[in-house]
Every structure is written in C-alpha cells, then in structure tokens.
Amino acid sequence: MKKYSMLKLASLLLVILILAFSLVSCGAQKESIGNSKYDYITEDSLTEVNNGSVSDSSLNSESDTESAQLNSTRKIIETIYYSVETKTFDDLSSSLEERAKALNGYIESSDVSGNSYDYEGSRFASFVFRIPSDKVEEFTAFVSENATVTNKRLNTEDVTLEYIDVESRISALKAQKDSLEELLSKATSTQEIIDIRDTLTDVIYEIESYQSRLRTMDNLIDFTKITVDIYEVEHTSVVTRQSVWQRIGTNLVDNFRGVFNFIVEFFVFLVSAIPYLLFIGIVAFVVVIIVKASINKRRKKREKNKENNNENKID
C-alpha cells in the first residue's frame, strides 16, 4: 500500500514537470516571435518617430510632389497694354489686324476716332487683340518693330486654385448626377420621381454653369489679351537715351517746330475767320457812322441854339 502511494506521487510530480516545461517553452516562443516582429525598429528609428521627423519628411515629400504638379499645370491669365505713336496710322492699323489673323488670333474690339493730323488734329485708335499664348512674343515684337512704344504694361493673374476648385465641383456634381439618375430609374411613386427630377435639373444646371465658367477661363488663359492704343503724330517721340547736346538739339528743333506750327495755325485761323472778321467790320462801320451822325446832329443843334441866344441878346 505504501509502495502504491509513492508511485502515484512520482507520477503526479512528472505531470507537473511536463506542464512547467511546456509553459516555459511557449513563453520563449512568444518572446522570439515578438522580437522577430519588431526587430527592424532600432533605437534611432524610434527616436525619429517620437520626434516626428519621419512623418515630417513624408509630408514634405508629398507636399513637394503636389507643388511640382501644381507648377506644371499652373493657370495664368496675362494682360498686356501698349501705347504707341506712328506717322503711318492706316498702315499700322491694317498690318496689326493682318498679323493677329496670321497668328490665329482675332480682334475682340476696336475704336477709331479723329481725323488725319493734316486736317483737324491727330487720330486715335484702340484695338483689343486676343493672341494665342504661345504667339504673344511674336506679336509684341511686331508691335515694337513697327511703332514707337511710349508705354507698356504686363499684368498676370494666377487662377490655378480657382480652376482646380471648379474642376472638383464639376466632378462632384457629375457623381451626384449619376446617383440621382440611378435613383430615378428605381423610383416607384410619382412624388418621388418628381422630387428626384427637380433635384437632377438643378444639378445639371450647376454643371453647365461651372463648365461655362471653365471654358471662359480656358479662353482667357489660352488667348492673351493685348490692348494697343495707337496715336497718330506728325513727329514721333524720342524714347532712346540722349546725351546733353543731343537733348539740346532735340529741344531746339521742337521749339522751332512749335513756333512754325503756331505761325501756320495763326495764319490758318485768320484766313478761316475772314467771314467773321468781315461781319464784325461791317457792324463796326455801321456803328461808327451812326455814332458820328448822332454827334454831328447834336453839334449842329447846339450851334443853332447858341445863334438864337445871341440874336435875342442883341434885340
């Protein structure tokens, strides 16, 4: 009986040892698995993650990529203004129109006023051209070569963000339109069909409105607006830098020309004013005759009164 108890106790101890060994081996296996799962994370990398350098670099990389894409598709609207002088007004006007058409551009508007400077003052014209953006340099060079440029301005407007926003709105509205059309195909009640159609009509209207806005921006981006104001002059301005003696000579020539023009204009005024001068002369002549006649009449009356007074005194 005692021998049987000892055997039972030994069996129990053996089972306990086997269970303990199994638990130890499982713990070691879990630890090894845990170490192999995170063995690529070093202390330096953990420090970088904790400091935020890893996330910052990834964000900066994404930001740089987006920036590069934005710059490559940047939408710029250019507006150019020219003020020029010319002695060949008609030739310049027609040549600019022909040049614009040759570059696949067109005239948006034009305004011509005044007469030739040989008659009643100088003429003025304002042309608004739309020139393809890739042909702008060629057109502006043509303007500078064929006229005296007195003023030039360049304005640019970046509409990239607005353009992207409009495109995003159109995409979202189209997705909404597709969903509404799908709902409309599954609708059963009359009221539900009416409501969906009303909403669908509003969405389609918004899509068309944004598409029209997008086409307008495309036209402004693809065709640069160039305004050219043309002044007809008898003598073009000197726009190059001159020395002191050249400036003196230019001013003397301008002053003599001014005096000569004044004499010519005064002579033209006198000749053209002859009818008025004749009328004024005739009126003045009549007034002088009337005044003289009145003075003579008064003088004779005084003399007659004086003679009558003398006769009365003698009597």
Secondary structure as GFF3:
##gff-version 3
##sequence-region A 1 315
A	DSSP	alpha_helix	2	37	.	.	.	ID=ss1
A	DSSP	alpha_helix	43	51	.	.	.	ID=ss2
A	DSSP	alpha_helix	53	72	.	.	.	ID=ss3
A	DSSP	beta_strand	76	86	.	.	.	ID=ss4
A	DSSP	alpha_helix	89	102	.	.	.	ID=ss5
A	DSSP	beta_strand	106	113	.	.	.	ID=ss6
A	DSSP	beta_strand	124	132	.	.	.	ID=ss7
A	DSSP	three_ten_helix	133	135	.	.	.	ID=ss8
A	DSSP	alpha_helix	136	146	.	.	.	ID=ss9
A	DSSP	beta_strand	148	158	.	.	.	ID=ss10
A	DSSP	alpha_helix	160	186	.	.	.	ID=ss11
A	DSSP	alpha_helix	190	222	.	.	.	ID=ss12
A	DSSP	beta_strand	223	232	.	.	.	ID=ss13
A	DSSP	alpha_helix	244	272	.	.	.	ID=ss14
A	DSSP	alpha_helix	274	314	.	.	.	ID=ss15
###
